[in-house]
Amino acid sequence: MTETPGIRYYDLRQVSGQSTHVDVDMGVIESAGTTFYNKAVIRVLGPRGWGILQIDNYTPVSGKKFEELLASAEKLALVADDTVNIGDAPRTILAVPPVKEDCRNVSIEEKAELLLAIEKAADLPLVTSRRANYLERIENVRFMDSSGSEYSYECCRSGFSVMAVASRNGIVQMGYEPDHTIRGFNLRHREDMGRKAAEMAVSLLDAGLAKGGKMHAILDPELAGVFAHEAVGHASEGDLIEEGNSVLKGRTGEKIGHASLTIVDDPSLHEFGFEPVDAEGIAVARTEIIRAGRVNSFLHNRQTLAAIGNGVAGHARAMPGEPPLVRMSNTFIEAGDATDEEIFSECKNGIFLAGSRGGQVDPGRGVFQFNAEYGYLIENGEKTRMVRDVSLSGEILKTLHGIVLCGKERVMHSGYCGKGGQSVPVSDGAPLVLLRDAVVGGSGVD
């Protein structure tokens, strides 16, 4: 490998590939096409901090030409303000799971027809608007660094979403169903997703309004997974810990939740957030953020690992052509041993909250607010009346203590997470969970 005085470390990550999209609105293909890209990032760790060189349409070079690129990045490193050190970590690459059907073997015309059929399936009475989107990315990743580490792999991610809007007498409601995978093409025989989105939108027209307040709540796997990701996962990211913008800072070993609660981030899991190796060439592995109710481990890149410790590297991720950041991958609440019947019986009277329609979290202050897609009142341990416009809010640490039962089956949901101007594929999930004394927002009245 090239050795240059004044450079403590360097790496290069090149991502080339293709992105295909199809957008359908009310039975009309609005846009469809494929774009190609080839981007590289060269990072040089100089006497103090990083110098980062971003290159479009990168052609691999060696010898003097590569040394010139390093020299350009080194000049940028010389103006770095902060002193950076990096920790060492294991180097291993995992195999990418095989795809069931290669997206490249399906024409864009067939993709559009299949997406149109999914969107058409949402055409139910009272539905006034329908939309569907498809996106696939096939990426070839090549990495090398000054320690002699090298790897390369190819990964395909594809997915779609369908939305239906229903209206009646001035009331407007929406249903939304997404599905993303690393297993290849996923548009065949999926009309049920369109119908499901439409049926939810129509059902919400008849849903009542819940009264807000403090009550027991059962969270479905999607909403509980969003809580794990947004409220706990972000608070465990090493850069936020280092900056002091996390309620978990300084709490290693502290009991902050029920003994049955374990929250994990695992980039090695074959879900949508899977990474065979992280963006710094570091091995990925299961990391238990909270273990048996206690703060156990933070998520790190090499820099934050050296700065604050308590955790493992292998959590650096990046979009093509962008420098790596500390990011989550597949984040979830571990399954427990409670049956659904036990969870509903223990809740007795309260509310069932399902799905997610966004929200906000402040990991520094330790507060959050999430909107559920819908809910059901729980009376005498049974789901009764459907309700809409409900939310879950509170303090992260208090809420963790309130999760007292976890169901036996974990279910994952996929999507994208934004941070620092970058969006990366993730999954989050949970089993059914019982949350005592939840703060539920609603617009109903007695």
Legacy VTK file of the C-alpha trace (Angstrom):
# vtk DataFile Version 3.0
C-alpha trace
ASCII
DATASET POLYDATA
POINTS 446 float
0.000 0.000 0.000
1.058 3.598 -0.530
2.847 5.228 2.425
2.882 9.011 2.656
4.556 11.038 5.424
2.075 13.065 7.441
-0.822 10.726 6.711
-1.754 8.532 9.661
-4.437 6.602 7.775
-6.388 6.701 4.548
-9.223 4.780 2.934
-11.143 4.768 -0.333
-14.740 3.670 -0.820
-16.109 3.512 -4.360
-19.771 2.811 -5.106
-20.979 2.288 -8.661
-24.371 1.104 -9.716
-27.778 1.831 -11.108
-31.031 3.167 -9.728
-34.427 2.443 -11.303
-37.681 4.136 -10.345
-41.322 4.020 -11.415
-43.960 6.485 -10.154
-47.689 5.920 -10.720
-50.497 8.342 -9.884
-54.187 7.510 -10.446
-53.445 4.902 -13.078
-50.945 7.055 -14.965
-47.187 6.410 -15.102
-45.772 9.796 -14.132
-42.124 8.867 -14.519
-39.899 5.838 -15.026
-36.243 5.449 -15.747
-32.812 4.186 -14.801
-29.773 6.253 -13.840
-26.179 5.143 -13.441
-23.607 6.471 -11.004
-19.991 5.995 -9.986
-18.849 7.854 -6.891
-15.849 7.597 -4.603
-14.733 9.095 -1.306
-11.110 9.261 -0.243
-10.502 10.029 3.431
-7.094 10.991 4.776
-6.357 11.298 8.489
-3.646 13.898 8.781
-1.721 15.122 11.845
-4.996 16.268 13.424
-8.208 15.493 11.564
-9.811 14.310 8.345
-9.393 15.494 4.803
-12.177 14.211 2.583
-12.133 14.120 -1.213
-15.379 13.322 -3.052
-15.062 12.213 -6.684
-17.722 11.646 -9.343
-17.124 9.166 -12.175
-14.092 7.715 -10.414
-11.668 5.566 -12.380
-9.339 3.461 -10.173
-5.751 4.658 -10.334
-2.515 3.584 -8.686
1.041 4.730 -8.199
1.777 8.423 -8.692
-1.806 9.304 -9.697
-3.214 7.794 -6.525
-0.557 9.562 -4.464
-1.698 12.846 -6.016
-5.250 12.163 -4.840
-3.964 11.427 -1.347
-1.977 14.652 -1.406
-5.096 16.622 -2.340
-7.012 15.083 0.560
-4.049 15.658 2.888
-4.165 19.403 2.135
-7.784 19.412 3.281
-6.807 17.511 6.438
-4.295 20.215 7.361
-7.103 22.715 8.004
-9.064 20.354 10.273
-9.990 21.917 13.610
-10.440 18.825 15.774
-7.883 16.227 16.775
-9.112 12.809 15.684
-7.994 9.344 16.715
-9.431 6.075 15.422
-9.847 2.771 17.199
-9.053 -0.625 15.761
-11.669 -3.294 15.175
-12.067 -6.709 13.489
-12.132 -6.924 9.663
-14.525 -9.473 8.162
-16.968 -9.372 5.275
-20.198 -11.367 5.296
-21.775 -13.000 2.273
-24.654 -11.120 0.672
-27.766 -13.334 0.680
-28.867 -14.529 -2.779
-31.783 -12.838 -4.548
-34.903 -14.778 -5.501
-35.205 -12.881 -8.795
-32.637 -10.505 -10.241
-34.206 -7.075 -10.842
-32.026 -6.649 -13.923
-33.834 -9.521 -15.630
-37.169 -7.665 -15.509
-37.808 -4.900 -18.054
-38.851 -1.474 -16.839
-42.068 -1.890 -18.853
-42.998 -5.009 -16.872
-42.102 -3.274 -13.614
-44.437 -0.438 -14.526
-47.291 -2.802 -15.401
-46.949 -4.694 -12.129
-46.862 -1.450 -10.132
-49.946 -0.213 -12.003
-51.799 -3.383 -10.959
-50.908 -2.793 -7.297
-52.060 0.816 -7.497
-55.266 -0.185 -9.347
-56.098 -2.647 -6.551
-56.522 0.374 -4.252
-59.422 1.645 -6.374
-62.218 0.993 -3.864
-65.405 3.011 -3.269
-64.690 6.277 -1.385
-61.036 6.241 -2.487
-60.340 9.561 -4.180
-56.593 9.401 -4.715
-54.063 6.626 -5.293
-50.313 6.617 -5.725
-47.560 3.982 -5.943
-43.772 4.154 -6.210
-41.070 1.597 -6.973
-37.330 2.003 -6.373
-34.415 -0.357 -6.826
-30.703 0.195 -6.360
-28.010 -2.243 -7.454
-24.660 -1.231 -6.012
-21.117 -2.489 -6.424
-18.957 -1.432 -3.486
-15.155 -1.459 -3.432
-13.089 -0.537 -0.351
-9.382 -0.299 0.426
-7.338 1.346 3.157
-3.768 2.006 4.261
-3.719 -1.034 6.555
-4.045 -3.348 3.548
-7.715 -4.125 4.055
-9.678 -4.598 0.826
-13.170 -5.827 0.010
-15.804 -5.681 -2.674
-19.424 -6.808 -2.929
-22.659 -6.295 -4.846
-26.030 -5.726 -3.204
-29.511 -5.155 -4.636
-32.226 -3.355 -2.677
-35.703 -2.955 -4.074
-39.074 -1.925 -2.801
-42.369 -0.218 -3.371
-45.076 1.687 -1.540
-48.746 2.296 -2.262
-50.950 5.037 -0.818
-54.717 5.483 -0.918
-56.738 8.492 0.237
-60.434 8.124 1.046
-62.901 10.926 1.731
-66.523 11.329 2.774
-68.465 14.333 4.008
-65.334 16.418 4.413
-63.394 13.723 6.312
-60.181 12.623 4.601
-58.080 9.617 5.665
-55.062 7.802 4.260
-53.777 4.243 4.094
-50.143 3.491 3.274
-48.342 0.179 2.717
-44.606 -0.183 1.946
-42.410 -3.223 1.332
-38.630 -3.198 0.818
-36.202 -6.104 0.568
-32.619 -7.217 -0.129
-33.904 -10.423 -1.725
-34.433 -9.102 -5.242
-37.502 -8.226 -7.287
-40.657 -7.981 -5.132
-43.477 -6.618 -7.309
-45.109 -9.874 -8.432
-48.532 -10.840 -7.016
-48.659 -7.941 -4.560
-52.077 -6.486 -5.369
-53.092 -7.294 -1.790
-50.918 -4.369 -0.663
-52.977 -1.931 -2.708
-56.243 -3.313 -1.348
-54.890 -3.188 2.209
-53.950 0.484 1.878
-57.387 1.329 0.488
-59.247 -0.691 3.104
-57.362 1.103 5.879
-58.177 4.531 4.427
-61.864 3.648 4.155
-62.002 2.091 7.635
-60.533 5.219 9.183
-63.472 7.253 7.863
-65.666 5.441 10.411
-63.115 5.434 13.235
-63.889 7.399 16.364
-61.733 9.914 18.187
-59.840 8.754 21.239
-59.592 10.763 24.403
-56.008 11.529 25.351
-54.407 10.996 28.730
-52.259 8.567 30.677
-53.272 4.945 30.194
-51.941 1.478 29.523
-51.127 0.947 25.853
-50.322 -2.040 23.683
-47.988 -1.144 20.827
-47.965 -3.166 17.631
-44.571 -4.253 16.194
-44.419 -1.308 13.785
-44.965 1.471 16.334
-42.844 -0.263 18.973
-40.101 -0.649 16.358
-40.296 3.055 15.531
-39.869 3.807 19.236
-36.821 1.521 19.414
-35.278 3.199 16.366
-36.098 6.839 16.991
-36.017 7.124 20.781
-33.321 4.580 21.673
-31.316 3.881 18.509
-30.476 7.508 17.730
-29.669 8.181 21.385
-27.114 5.338 21.273
-25.192 6.640 18.228
-21.624 7.420 19.229
-21.417 10.837 17.558
-24.442 12.078 19.501
-22.989 10.609 22.695
-19.690 12.386 22.003
-21.463 15.698 21.335
-23.481 15.407 24.546
-26.749 15.253 22.599
-27.999 11.993 24.081
-29.951 11.178 27.198
-27.964 7.908 27.399
-24.571 9.587 27.875
-22.884 8.526 31.102
-25.489 5.860 31.860
-23.507 2.709 31.024
-24.669 -0.090 33.296
-27.571 1.955 34.634
-30.973 0.295 34.857
-33.275 2.339 32.637
-35.905 -0.246 31.750
-37.724 -3.377 32.819
-35.553 -6.489 33.218
-37.371 -8.118 30.287
-36.345 -5.340 27.866
-33.486 -5.825 25.395
-33.004 -3.480 22.414
-30.617 -4.461 19.620
-29.040 -3.061 16.463
-27.780 -5.768 14.128
-26.389 -4.917 10.652
-25.612 -8.602 10.048
-29.315 -9.496 10.080
-30.712 -10.243 6.605
-33.235 -7.403 6.704
-33.366 -4.188 4.666
-30.652 -2.527 6.786
-28.180 -5.393 6.188
-24.539 -4.510 5.535
-21.939 -7.222 4.770
-19.254 -4.903 6.151
-19.446 -1.310 7.299
-18.340 1.767 5.338
-14.950 1.797 7.118
-14.124 -1.822 6.304
-15.045 -2.989 9.806
-16.879 -6.216 10.609
-20.560 -5.865 11.509
-22.183 -7.658 14.422
-25.179 -7.689 16.731
-24.953 -4.912 19.328
-27.199 -4.957 22.388
-27.862 -1.295 23.186
-29.981 -2.181 26.185
-29.590 -5.603 27.782
-32.078 -6.765 30.401
-33.111 -3.182 31.073
-29.585 -1.763 31.486
-27.560 0.488 29.171
-25.081 -1.917 27.643
-23.384 -0.669 24.473
-23.262 2.279 22.088
-23.054 2.257 18.278
-19.726 3.475 16.894
-17.544 4.239 13.959
-13.789 4.065 14.528
-13.555 7.703 15.570
-16.288 7.652 18.218
-15.065 4.298 19.517
-11.665 5.863 20.230
-13.272 8.970 21.729
-15.756 7.467 24.181
-15.564 3.667 24.082
-18.265 1.411 25.515
-19.416 -0.359 22.404
-18.184 -1.651 19.091
-17.347 -0.135 15.729
-18.954 -1.534 12.592
-21.820 0.967 12.541
-20.437 3.392 9.941
-22.694 3.791 6.901
-22.783 6.126 3.928
-24.626 6.977 0.753
-22.617 6.655 -2.473
-20.062 9.454 -2.663
-20.580 10.571 0.955
-18.356 10.181 4.043
-19.484 7.598 6.603
-21.559 8.491 9.659
-22.542 6.497 12.725
-25.867 4.940 11.719
-28.362 2.294 12.749
-29.174 -0.691 10.523
-31.727 -3.208 11.812
-32.959 -1.992 15.204
-35.471 -3.883 17.285
-36.911 -4.815 20.650
-36.062 -8.437 21.368
-38.966 -10.853 21.577
-40.065 -12.006 25.017
-42.179 -14.857 26.335
-45.622 -13.278 26.790
-48.574 -14.483 24.735
-50.912 -12.005 23.059
-53.653 -13.121 25.434
-51.472 -12.371 28.463
-50.606 -8.920 27.113
-54.244 -7.946 26.499
-55.357 -9.431 29.804
-52.669 -7.541 31.713
-53.596 -4.298 29.930
-57.288 -4.804 30.781
-58.415 -1.268 29.900
-56.446 1.078 27.686
-55.602 1.487 24.011
-53.992 -0.483 21.197
-51.757 1.686 18.980
-50.683 0.507 15.540
-48.648 1.749 12.601
-46.663 4.943 12.312
-47.225 8.293 10.641
-44.046 10.014 11.671
-43.239 12.139 14.665
-40.255 13.711 16.319
-37.637 12.896 18.913
-35.043 14.924 20.793
-32.411 12.421 21.996
-30.587 15.159 23.909
-33.592 16.180 26.004
-34.884 12.628 25.999
-38.414 13.342 24.766
-40.436 12.016 21.828
-43.800 12.178 20.081
-45.003 9.648 17.491
-48.275 9.538 15.575
-49.951 6.153 15.252
-51.725 5.198 12.038
-54.758 4.006 14.002
-55.795 2.443 17.274
-58.448 0.425 19.101
-59.855 0.953 22.539
-59.175 -1.961 24.883
-61.958 -2.805 27.299
-61.789 -5.757 29.691
-58.825 -7.153 27.765
-60.515 -6.999 24.355
-60.128 -4.698 21.337
-63.338 -2.787 20.742
-63.868 0.496 18.884
-61.430 1.698 16.193
-59.986 5.201 16.743
-57.873 7.586 14.706
-55.714 10.685 15.246
-53.878 9.172 18.212
-50.275 9.651 19.271
-47.730 8.433 21.793
-45.401 10.841 23.578
-43.283 11.063 26.690
-39.817 10.895 28.151
-37.576 8.152 26.787
-36.291 6.921 30.140
-39.686 6.839 31.834
-41.201 5.066 28.845
-38.526 2.365 28.868
-39.443 1.537 32.469
-43.070 1.241 31.358
-42.454 -1.576 28.833
-43.287 -4.561 31.047
-44.304 -7.343 28.646
-42.948 -8.367 25.247
-44.651 -10.842 22.945
-43.115 -13.953 21.426
-42.957 -12.905 17.761
-40.774 -10.075 16.470
-41.906 -8.473 13.193
-39.652 -6.152 11.172
-40.646 -3.202 8.978
-38.375 -1.578 6.398
-37.759 1.954 5.223
-35.174 4.714 5.094
-33.558 6.838 7.807
-32.173 10.324 7.314
-29.252 11.881 9.170
-26.674 14.476 8.221
-28.216 14.888 4.782
-27.850 11.175 4.034
-30.618 8.582 3.730
-29.839 4.894 4.213
-32.008 1.735 4.203
-33.019 0.466 7.637
-35.401 -1.931 9.324
-36.935 -1.686 12.747
-39.283 -3.938 14.627
-40.519 -5.461 17.826
-42.980 -7.969 19.176
-46.290 -6.830 20.639
-45.422 -4.847 23.792
-47.366 -3.639 26.806
-46.527 -0.100 27.906
-47.862 0.932 31.291
-48.933 4.524 31.967
-48.364 5.660 28.404
-49.000 9.296 27.481
-51.549 9.072 24.683
-52.667 12.067 22.647
-56.159 12.241 21.180
-58.822 14.734 20.197
-61.881 13.015 21.641
-63.904 14.344 24.558
-66.105 12.747 27.196
LINES 1 447
446 0 1 2 3 4 5 6 7 8 9 10 11 12 13 14 15 16 17 18 19 20 21 22 23 24 25 26 27 28 29 30 31 32 33 34 35 36 37 38 39 40 41 42 43 44 45 46 47 48 49 50 51 52 53 54 55 56 57 58 59 60 61 62 63 64 65 66 67 68 69 70 71 72 73 74 75 76 77 78 79 80 81 82 83 84 85 86 87 88 89 90 91 92 93 94 95 96 97 98 99 100 101 102 103 104 105 106 107 108 109 110 111 112 113 114 115 116 117 118 119 120 121 122 123 124 125 126 127 128 129 130 131 132 133 134 135 136 137 138 139 140 141 142 143 144 145 146 147 148 149 150 151 152 153 154 155 156 157 158 159 160 161 162 163 164 165 166 167 168 169 170 171 172 173 174 175 176 177 178 179 180 181 182 183 184 185 186 187 188 189 190 191 192 193 194 195 196 197 198 199 200 201 202 203 204 205 206 207 208 209 210 211 212 213 214 215 216 217 218 219 220 221 222 223 224 225 226 227 228 229 230 231 232 233 234 235 236 237 238 239 240 241 242 243 244 245 246 247 248 249 250 251 252 253 254 255 256 257 258 259 260 261 262 263 264 265 266 267 268 269 270 271 272 273 274 275 276 277 278 279 280 281 282 283 284 285 286 287 288 289 290 291 292 293 294 295 296 297 298 299 300 301 302 303 304 305 306 307 308 309 310 311 312 313 314 315 316 317 318 319 320 321 322 323 324 325 326 327 328 329 330 331 332 333 334 335 336 337 338 339 340 341 342 343 344 345 346 347 348 349 350 351 352 353 354 355 356 357 358 359 360 361 362 363 364 365 366 367 368 369 370 371 372 373 374 375 376 377 378 379 380 381 382 383 384 385 386 387 388 389 390 391 392 393 394 395 396 397 398 399 400 401 402 403 404 405 406 407 408 409 410 411 412 413 414 415 416 417 418 419 420 421 422 423 424 425 426 427 428 429 430 431 432 433 434 435 436 437 438 439 440 441 442 443 444 445
